[in-house]
Amino acid sequence: MSAEKTLFQKIADREIPGEFEYEDELCMAIRDIDPKAPTHILVIPKKPIPRVGDALADDKELLGHLLLTAGQVAQKLNLEKGFRITINNGPDGGEAVPHLHVHLLGGRQMSWPPG
């Protein structure tokens, strides 16, 4: 893995600003700077895992924590009509930042199939 910090590590370290909705010792939830829905939150582990396909068995509790956190943030933001959770993996999967993150999208009707 590259020694250079990812954008999300810089936000976690407060080197660049982010609009935080939630933070704990394992992860943070920030507003996406280029939202694809009225509510677009990124739930990001503080541990720098490049993508979900690179996660290890030791990461299973962290991965579960990310999903539970996304659900809690959705509830906090009153997304009771529904929301979508996505994880992009690799360039063909839409990955823009090589640091695992969960997209929480809501506030409008989602279409299927996506993308």
Secondary structure, DSSP 8 states (H G I E B T S, - for coil): --SS--HHHHHHTTSS---EEEE-SSEEEEE-SS-SSSEEEEEEESS--S-GGG--GGGHHHHHHHHHHHHHHHHHTT-TT-EEEE---SGGGT--SSS--EEEEESS---SS--
